[in-house]
Amino acid sequence: MVIVKDIEVYSLCEHHMLPFYGRCHIGYIPSGTVFGVSKLARLVDMYARRLQLQERLTEQISKVVLESVNAKGVGVIIEARHLCMMMRGVEKQNSTMVTSSVLGEFRDSLATREEFFSLIGRRA
């Protein structure tokens, strides 16, 4: 399993036109071909630098990793703070939205998924 964690994410919510920011963790099981570490960070930036929904961003990243290197499985977690929650409406300063996308062996195998979550410091 290859994991890159704590990739900084900065994006703009397409609903509220306000920023959200946080961290992205990507894990995958290669089947021969691997991603360069910097390519994973660039992939996150590429999709985050457009009007976006966190849920969609998480899915887009996982699908590209799965398809680009024909990975056996992929897990992506994004933890982000949304200014729409912090400065308008309910004004909750400490809320964090967590989204995940697990594909292939990460979806099919509980042990693989739990290993990924434990290595990035989250509970399954």
C-alpha positions as a printed NumPy array, in Angstrom:
array([[  0.   ,   0.   ,   0.   ],
       [  1.258,   3.469,  -0.933],
       [ -0.055,   6.387,   1.119],
       [  0.463,  10.125,   0.839],
       [ -1.256,  11.979,   3.633],
       [ -1.831,  15.567,   4.645],
       [ -1.873,  16.986,   1.109],
       [ -3.133,  20.556,   1.465],
       [ -6.436,  21.276,  -0.271],
       [ -7.797,  24.723,  -1.092],
       [-10.963,  25.013,  -3.15 ],
       [-14.052,  27.121,  -3.715],
       [-17.546,  25.815,  -2.928],
       [-19.711,  25.987,  -6.034],
       [-22.857,  26.565,  -3.963],
       [-21.731,  29.479,  -1.826],
       [-18.692,  30.81 ,  -3.714],
       [-16.739,  30.61 ,  -0.449],
       [-13.497,  28.731,   0.204],
       [-13.048,  25.404,   1.858],
       [ -9.663,  24.094,   2.896],
       [ -8.147,  21.093,   4.588],
       [ -6.164,  17.922,   4.033],
       [ -6.379,  15.045,   1.592],
       [ -5.083,  11.534,   2.247],
       [ -4.59 ,   9.15 ,  -0.68 ],
       [ -3.765,   5.463,  -0.481],
       [ -3.578,   2.924,  -3.268],
       [ -2.362,  -0.568,  -4.001],
       [ -0.256,  -0.546,  -7.163],
       [ -0.389,  -3.289,  -9.75 ],
       [  2.965,  -2.566, -11.341],
       [  2.783,   1.147, -12.184],
       [  3.068,   3.773,  -9.449],
       [  2.32 ,   7.486,  -9.192],
       [  5.12 ,   9.888,  -8.357],
       [  4.451,  11.496,  -4.973],
       [  4.344,  14.989,  -6.459],
       [  1.877,  13.803,  -9.114],
       [ -0.657,  12.933,  -6.405],
       [ -0.355,  16.428,  -4.934],
       [ -0.713,  17.953,  -8.413],
       [ -3.764,  15.807,  -9.066],
       [ -5.416,  17.148,  -5.908],
       [ -4.585,  20.72 ,  -6.932],
       [ -5.848,  20.22 , -10.472],
       [ -9.319,  19.186,  -9.335],
       [ -9.456,  21.554,  -6.352],
       [ -8.692,  24.67 ,  -8.413],
       [-12.17 ,  24.93 ,  -9.851],
       [-15.597,  25.508,  -8.402],
       [-16.105,  22.295,  -6.539],
       [-18.038,  20.191,  -4.063],
       [-15.95 ,  18.286,  -1.533],
       [-17.916,  15.119,  -2.218],
       [-17.247,  15.307,  -5.956],
       [-13.588,  16.23 ,  -5.436],
       [-13.042,  13.096,  -3.331],
       [-14.624,  10.873,  -5.991],
       [-12.737,  12.49 ,  -8.883],
       [ -9.363,  11.972,  -7.22 ],
       [-10.033,   8.317,  -6.384],
       [-11.268,   7.481,  -9.9  ],
       [ -8.27 ,   9.094, -11.59 ],
       [ -5.801,   7.242,  -9.365],
       [ -7.599,   3.93 ,  -9.967],
       [ -7.719,   4.364, -13.737],
       [ -4.362,   6.077, -14.359],
       [ -2.131,   3.402, -12.838],
       [ -4.621,   0.533, -12.947],
       [ -4.447,   0.301,  -9.151],
       [ -5.897,  -2.714,  -7.369],
       [ -7.626,  -0.394,  -4.938],
       [ -7.792,   3.262,  -3.885],
       [ -8.815,   5.138,  -0.772],
       [ -9.186,   8.92 ,  -0.572],
       [-10.212,  10.907,   2.505],
       [-10.644,  14.684,   2.577],
       [-11.078,  16.577,   5.836],
       [-12.019,  20.209,   5.225],
       [-13.347,  23.313,   6.908],
       [-15.94 ,  25.292,   4.973],
       [-16.186,  29.041,   5.355],
       [-19.902,  28.852,   4.523],
       [-20.325,  26.962,   7.82 ],
       [-17.975,  29.243,   9.714],
       [-19.018,  32.742,   8.679],
       [-22.653,  32.547,   7.606],
       [-25.723,  30.6  ,   8.609],
       [-24.997,  28.437,  11.646],
       [-21.524,  29.983,  12.259],
       [-19.896,  26.812,  13.612],
       [-16.176,  27.576,  13.827],
       [-14.883,  24.098,  14.649],
       [-16.846,  21.928,  12.243],
       [-14.997,  19.716,   9.788],
       [-16.501,  17.851,   6.867],
       [-14.999,  14.426,   6.135],
       [-15.589,  12.648,   2.844],
       [-14.213,   9.32 ,   1.68 ],
       [-14.088,   7.295,  -1.481],
       [-12.926,   3.687,  -1.449],
       [-12.658,   1.661,  -4.655],
       [-11.458,  -1.82 ,  -5.576],
       [ -9.733,  -3.716,  -2.754],
       [-10.32 ,  -0.812,  -0.371],
       [-14.07 ,  -1.338,  -0.812],
       [-13.994,  -5.147,  -0.97 ],
       [-11.605,  -5.861,   1.902],
       [-12.362,  -4.665,   5.422],
       [ -8.753,  -5.42 ,   6.463],
       [ -7.337,  -3.24 ,   3.662],
       [ -9.707,  -0.409,   4.49 ],
       [ -8.891,  -0.608,   8.212],
       [ -5.14 ,  -0.62 ,   7.478],
       [ -5.538,   2.534,   5.382],
       [ -7.598,   4.305,   8.05 ],
       [ -5.153,   3.358,  10.806],
       [ -2.115,   4.509,   8.801],
       [ -3.626,   7.925,   8.168],
       [ -4.656,   8.189,  11.812],
       [ -8.431,   7.783,  11.473],
       [-10.817,   5.158,  12.745],
       [-12.807,   3.087,  10.27 ]])
